[in-house]
Amino acid sequence: MFSHIRVLLIEDNPGDARLVKEMLSETERIHLTKWINTLEEGLRFLLEQSVDAVILDLGLPDQSGLGVIRQITEKVPQLPVVVLTGNRDHELALQALNEGAQDFLFKDSLTAPFLERSIRHAIERQHLVTKLKATTHELDQANRSIKATQSQMLQQEKMASIGQLAAGVAHEINNPVGFIKSNLGSLSKYQQRLAEFIAVQDLALTENNPDKAGESRRKLKIDLLLEDIPDLIQESLQGMERIQTIVQDLKSFSRADNKEPVPADLNTCLTNTIQIAWNEIKYRSTLLREFGDLPQVYCFPNQLNQVFLNLLVNAAQAIEEQGEITVRTWHAGDDVFISVSDTGTGIPPENLEKIFDPFFTTKPAGKGTGLGLSISYDIIRKHGGELRVDSTPGRGTTFTIQLPVNSTLTERKES
């Protein structure tokens, strides 16, 4: 690295320049490439020629002070700068180093060995600074890549959760679709009877035969039909509202969050997520809701919905036959709390420390990716909260989320 060091001297005092030249001639490998006495000429030289370091006076004819350093470091940012001055101002020395100089020497105490050591150390330090900047840039790029990958994994896990629940959601939609279809079939038959009854009425009016119209009304059961039609329509409308709610909940759950956090009602978020997981829950357990009054929480609601879904589905799958799932919310101090408890099989003590590890799962193949709880843990931590677990084998498990009402989110604009 130091086989031959080329140095530029920018100094307006001929006597000082001659002294520096003599000192450098005493060294083995440091060569004074050129002596220049103005900043303008020095900058022009640096843009045209390559040197390993520059020795710089702060009092030049065309500019003086710290701006001299600034101009050189801006034009040639990786060039080591050694300041040489007759001004014994230690505060100025610190300011010069902050501006990018690698060393600050006083002319009245300069020696050849000291000057040589200063130039070598300046080159070493500048090399380390350049390397550090490159490493910092690489780390920043890697961090951005990791965040992009985490965001992608978050969305993939969300879609995987929906995929696992697809059959249940389809069943929840098929139920109202089934009775709507049946009701429409009945309404179609009723329409045919009404058309037939109207035709008979027209004929009875033409023949002036009211008995014929009455007989047709009884035969076609028009009164029963008119009584049944409003119920069929009302039931069908309710079925359509149910389908609309499921589809809306799915759309809300599956879409990506905004880049900025928003205030959200977590009781509403839980209610919507329960609708998504309902088919997974209802055949295994009784769901108890104990919702307290909560203030709105500043958050990414769809990310929290994913956490709630993971906990609800895990609770349902932990129950082998029939049990209970209890969802509680409450508010204490500056925090809100959400707990999901089940009366399932519980978690063995040896697994408790590993359940938040990526890809750790005790579920059979096809039942989970092993990412749900790991992603949930990360989401809660990014919201400035905590996700805790308490479990007793054979009795059940409780997951508790603690979130600050006004959280300092770690993934705002930089995400």
C-alpha positions in Angstrom: 0.0 0.0 0.0 2.9 2.4 0.8 5.4 1.4 -1.9 5.4 4.9 -3.3 3.3 7.8 -1.9 2.6 10.9 -4.1 1.8 14.1 -2.2 0.4 17.4 -3.4 1.4 20.5 -1.3 -1.0 23.5 -1.3 0.9 26.3 0.5 1.3 30.0 -0.3 4.4 30.5 1.9 7.6 29.6 -0.1 9.7 29.2 3.1 7.2 26.7 4.6 6.9 24.9 1.2 10.7 24.6 1.1 10.7 23.2 4.6 8.1 20.5 3.8 10.0 19.6 0.6 13.2 19.1 2.5 11.4 17.0 5.2 9.8 14.7 2.6 13.1 14.2 0.8 14.4 12.6 4.0 11.7 9.9 3.7 12.2 6.8 1.6 8.9 6.4 -0.2 7.0 9.8 0.1 7.4 12.0 -3.0 6.3 15.6 -3.4 4.5 15.5 -6.7 3.9 19.3 -6.9 3.8 22.5 -4.9 0.9 24.8 -5.6 0.2 28.2 -3.8 -3.6 28.7 -4.5 -6.7 26.7 -3.9 -8.1 27.2 -7.4 -4.9 25.8 -9.1 -4.8 23.0 -6.5 -8.3 21.9 -7.3 -7.6 22.0 -11.0 -4.5 19.8 -10.5 -6.4 17.3 -8.4 -9.1 16.9 -11.0 -6.5 16.2 -13.7 -3.8 14.3 -11.7 -3.9 11.5 -9.2 -2.1 11.8 -5.8 -2.3 9.7 -2.6 -2.6 12.7 -0.2 -2.6 16.5 0.0 -0.9 18.7 2.6 -3.0 21.8 2.9 -2.6 25.3 4.5 -5.8 26.9 5.6 -4.6 30.5 4.8 -4.4 30.7 1.0 -4.6 33.9 -1.1 -7.8 33.0 -2.8 -9.6 31.3 0.2 -8.9 30.7 3.9 -10.5 28.8 6.7 -12.4 25.5 6.9 -14.0 26.1 3.5 -10.6 25.2 2.0 -11.0 21.6 3.4 -14.7 21.4 2.4 -13.9 22.3 -1.3 -11.3 19.6 -1.6 -13.3 16.9 0.1 -16.3 17.7 -2.0 -14.3 17.6 -5.3 -12.1 14.6 -4.4 -14.0 12.9 -1.5 -11.7 9.9 -1.0 -8.4 11.9 -0.9 -6.7 12.1 2.5 -6.1 15.7 3.7 -3.4 16.7 6.2 -3.8 20.3 7.4 -0.6 22.2 8.1 -1.0 25.6 9.7 0.8 28.1 11.9 -2.4 28.8 13.9 -2.2 26.9 17.2 -5.9 26.8 17.7 -7.0 23.4 19.1 -10.7 24.2 18.6 -10.0 24.9 14.9 -8.1 21.6 14.8 -11.3 19.7 16.0 -13.4 21.6 13.4 -11.0 20.7 10.6 -11.2 17.0 11.5 -15.0 17.3 11.5 -14.8 18.8 8.1 -13.0 15.7 6.8 -9.3 16.3 7.4 -7.4 13.2 8.6 -4.8 15.1 10.6 -3.9 18.7 11.8 -0.3 19.7 12.2 1.3 22.8 13.6 4.2 24.3 11.6 6.3 25.3 14.6 6.6 21.8 15.9 6.9 19.9 12.6 9.6 17.2 12.1 10.3 14.9 9.2 9.4 11.7 11.0 6.3 13.3 12.4 5.2 14.5 9.0 5.9 11.1 7.4 3.9 9.3 10.1 1.0 11.7 9.8 0.8 11.2 6.0 0.9 7.4 6.3 -1.7 7.4 9.1 -3.9 9.8 7.1 -3.9 7.5 4.1 -4.7 4.5 6.4 -7.5 6.3 8.1 -9.0 7.5 4.8 -8.8 4.0 3.5 -10.7 2.7 6.6 -13.3 5.5 6.2 -13.8 4.7 2.6 -14.1 1.0 3.4 -16.5 1.8 6.3 -18.7 3.9 4.0 -18.8 1.1 1.4 -19.7 -1.5 4.2 -22.4 0.9 5.6 -23.8 1.2 2.1 -23.8 -2.6 1.6 -25.5 -3.0 5.1 -28.1 -0.4 4.2 -28.8 -2.2 0.9 -29.0 -5.5 2.7 -31.3 -4.0 5.4 -33.6 -2.7 2.6 -33.6 -6.1 1.0 -34.4 -7.9 4.3 -37.3 -5.5 4.9 -38.6 -6.1 1.4 -38.3 -9.9 1.9 -40.0 -9.6 5.3 -42.8 -7.6 3.7 -43.1 -10.3 1.0 -43.1 -13.1 3.5 -45.8 -11.3 5.5 -48.0 -11.1 2.5 -47.3 -14.7 1.5 -48.0 -16.0 5.0 -51.2 -14.0 5.0 -52.3 -15.5 1.7 -51.2 -19.0 2.9 -53.5 -18.5 5.9 -56.4 -17.6 3.6 -55.5 -20.7 1.5 -55.7 -23.0 4.5 -59.1 -21.4 5.4 -60.4 -21.4 1.9 -62.5 -24.6 2.2 -64.1 -23.2 5.4 -64.8 -19.8 3.8 -66.2 -21.5 0.8 -68.6 -23.4 3.1 -69.6 -20.2 4.8 -70.5 -18.7 1.4 -72.1 -21.9 0.1 -74.6 -22.0 3.0 -76.4 -18.7 2.1 -75.9 -19.4 -1.6 -77.7 -22.7 -1.1 -80.8 -21.3 0.5 -80.8 -18.3 -1.8 -80.9 -20.7 -4.7 -83.6 -22.7 -3.1 -85.6 -19.5 -2.4 -85.2 -18.4 -6.0 -86.5 -21.8 -7.1 -89.6 -21.3 -4.9 -90.1 -17.8 -6.1 -89.9 -19.0 -9.7 -92.7 -21.5 -9.0 -94.7 -18.9 -7.2 -94.4 -16.6 -10.1 -95.8 -19.3 -12.4 -98.8 -19.8 -10.1 -99.4 -16.0 -9.9 -99.3 -15.8 -13.7 -101.7 -18.7 -13.9 -104.0 -17.1 -11.3 -104.0 -13.8 -13.2 -104.9 -15.6 -16.4 -107.8 -17.3 -14.6 -109.0 -14.0 -13.1 -109.0 -12.3 -16.5 -111.1 -15.2 -17.9 -113.5 -15.1 -14.9 -114.0 -11.4 -15.4 -114.7 -11.9 -19.0 -117.2 -14.7 -18.2 -118.5 -12.8 -15.2 -117.8 -15.9 -13.1 -116.4 -15.0 -9.6 -116.7 -18.5 -8.4 -114.1 -19.6 -10.9 -111.6 -17.0 -9.6 -112.2 -18.1 -6.0 -111.8 -21.8 -6.9 -108.5 -21.0 -8.7 -107.2 -19.0 -5.7 -107.8 -22.0 -3.4 -106.4 -24.5 -5.8 -103.2 -22.5 -6.4 -102.8 -21.7 -2.7 -102.4 -18.0 -3.5 -102.9 -16.8 0.1 -100.2 -19.1 1.4 -98.0 -18.1 -1.5 -98.5 -14.3 -0.7 -97.7 -15.0 2.9 -94.5 -16.9 2.1 -93.0 -14.5 -0.5 -91.9 -11.8 2.0 -90.1 -14.3 4.1 -88.3 -15.8 1.1 -87.2 -12.4 0.0 -86.1 -11.3 3.5 -84.1 -14.6 4.0 -82.4 -14.2 0.6 -81.4 -10.6 1.4 -80.0 -11.7 4.7 -78.0 -14.4 2.9 -76.7 -11.8 0.4 -75.6 -9.6 3.3 -73.8 -12.5 4.9 -71.9 -13.2 1.6 -71.1 -9.5 1.2 -69.7 -9.4 4.8 -67.5 -12.5 4.2 -66.2 -11.1 0.9 -65.6 -7.7 2.5 -63.7 -9.3 5.4 -61.6 -11.3 3.0 -60.8 -8.2 0.9 -59.9 -6.3 4.0 -57.8 -9.1 5.4 -55.9 -9.9 2.2 -54.9 -6.4 1.0 -51.6 -4.9 2.0 -51.5 -2.1 4.7 -51.0 1.5 3.9 -47.4 2.8 4.3 -48.5 4.9 7.2 -50.1 3.6 10.4 -53.7 4.6 11.2 -55.9 4.7 14.3 -58.0 1.5 14.5 -60.6 -0.1 16.7 -59.1 -3.5 17.7 -62.5 -4.9 18.8 -63.8 -4.3 15.2 -60.6 -5.9 13.8 -61.1 -9.0 16.0 -64.8 -9.2 15.0 -63.9 -9.2 11.3 -61.1 -11.7 11.8 -63.4 -14.1 13.8 -65.7 -14.0 10.7 -62.8 -15.2 8.5 -61.9 -18.0 10.9 -65.4 -18.9 11.9 -65.7 -22.2 10.0 -62.4 -23.3 11.6 -63.7 -22.4 15.1 -67.4 -23.3 15.2 -67.1 -27.1 14.8 -64.4 -27.5 17.5 -65.4 -25.0 20.2 -67.6 -22.4 21.8 -66.3 -18.9 21.3 -66.6 -16.5 24.2 -66.1 -12.8 23.6 -65.2 -10.6 26.5 -64.5 -7.3 24.8 -63.7 -4.3 27.0 -63.9 -0.6 26.0 -60.7 0.2 24.0 -59.3 3.5 22.8 -58.2 3.5 19.1 -54.7 2.2 18.6 -52.2 3.8 16.2 -51.2 0.7 14.1 -51.2 -1.2 10.8 -54.6 -2.9 11.3 -54.3 -5.6 8.6 -51.0 -6.8 10.1 -52.7 -7.1 13.5 -55.6 -8.9 11.8 -53.0 -11.5 10.6 -51.8 -11.9 14.2 -55.3 -12.4 15.4 -56.1 -14.9 12.7 -52.9 -17.0 13.5 -53.9 -17.1 17.2 -57.5 -18.0 16.6 -56.7 -20.8 14.1 -54.0 -22.1 16.4 -56.5 -22.1 19.3 -59.1 -24.0 17.3 -56.5 -26.6 16.0 -55.3 -27.2 19.6 -58.7 -28.4 20.6 -59.1 -32.1 19.6 -62.8 -32.6 20.2 -64.9 -29.9 21.9 -63.7 -27.0 24.0 -63.8 -23.2 24.5 -61.9 -20.3 23.0 -62.1 -17.1 24.9 -61.1 -13.8 23.3 -60.7 -10.9 25.8 -59.7 -7.3 25.4 -59.0 -4.7 28.0 -57.3 -1.4 28.6 -54.9 -0.5 31.4 -52.8 2.7 31.6 -51.2 3.5 28.2 -51.6 -0.1 26.9 -54.3 -2.3 25.4 -54.4 -6.0 25.9 -55.8 -8.8 23.7 -55.7 -12.4 24.9 -56.8 -15.6 23.1 -57.2 -18.6 25.4 -58.1 -22.2 24.5 -58.9 -25.4 26.5 -56.8 -27.5 24.1 -53.9 -29.8 24.5 -51.4 -27.2 25.6 -47.8 -26.8 24.7 -45.1 -29.0 26.2 -42.5 -27.0 28.3 -39.6 -28.0 26.0 -41.5 -26.3 23.0 -42.4 -23.1 24.7 -39.0 -21.4 24.1 -39.1 -22.4 20.4 -42.6 -21.5 19.3 -41.7 -18.1 18.1 -38.7 -19.4 16.1 -39.1 -19.3 12.3 -40.3 -22.6 10.7 -40.8 -24.3 14.1 -44.1 -26.3 14.0 -45.5 -29.4 15.7 -48.4 -29.5 13.2 -48.6 -32.3 10.5 -47.5 -31.5 6.9 -50.0 -29.2 5.2 -51.3 -27.8 8.5 -48.8 -24.9 8.8 -45.6 -23.3 7.6 -44.0 -22.7 10.9 -44.0 -19.0 10.2 -47.3 -17.9 11.7 -46.2 -17.3 15.3 -42.7 -16.0 14.2 -44.3 -13.4 11.9 -46.9 -12.6 14.6 -44.1 -12.0 17.2 -42.3 -9.7 14.8 -45.4 -7.7 13.9 -46.2 -7.1 17.6 -42.6 -6.1 18.4 -42.6 -3.6 15.4 -45.7 -2.1 17.0 -43.7 -1.5 20.2 -45.6 -4.3 22.0 -45.2 -7.8 23.4 -46.6 -11.2 22.6 -46.5 -13.6 25.5 -47.6 -17.2 26.0 -48.7 -19.2 29.0 -49.5 -22.9 28.6 -50.3 -25.9 30.7 -50.2 -29.3 28.9 -53.6 -30.9 29.0 -55.4 -27.7 30.1 -54.8 -25.1 27.4 -52.9 -22.1 26.2 -53.2 -18.3 26.5 -51.5 -15.9 24.1 -51.5 -12.3 25.4 -50.8 -9.3 23.2 -49.8 -6.0 24.9 -49.8 -2.9 22.6 -49.2 0.8 23.4 -52.1 3.0 22.5 -49.6 5.5 20.8 -46.9 3.1 19.6 -43.6 4.2 18.1 -43.7 2.0 15.1 -40.3 0.9 13.8 -41.4 0.5 10.1 -42.9 3.8 9.2 -41.5 5.6 6.2 -38.4 3.5 6.0 -40.4 0.4 5.2 
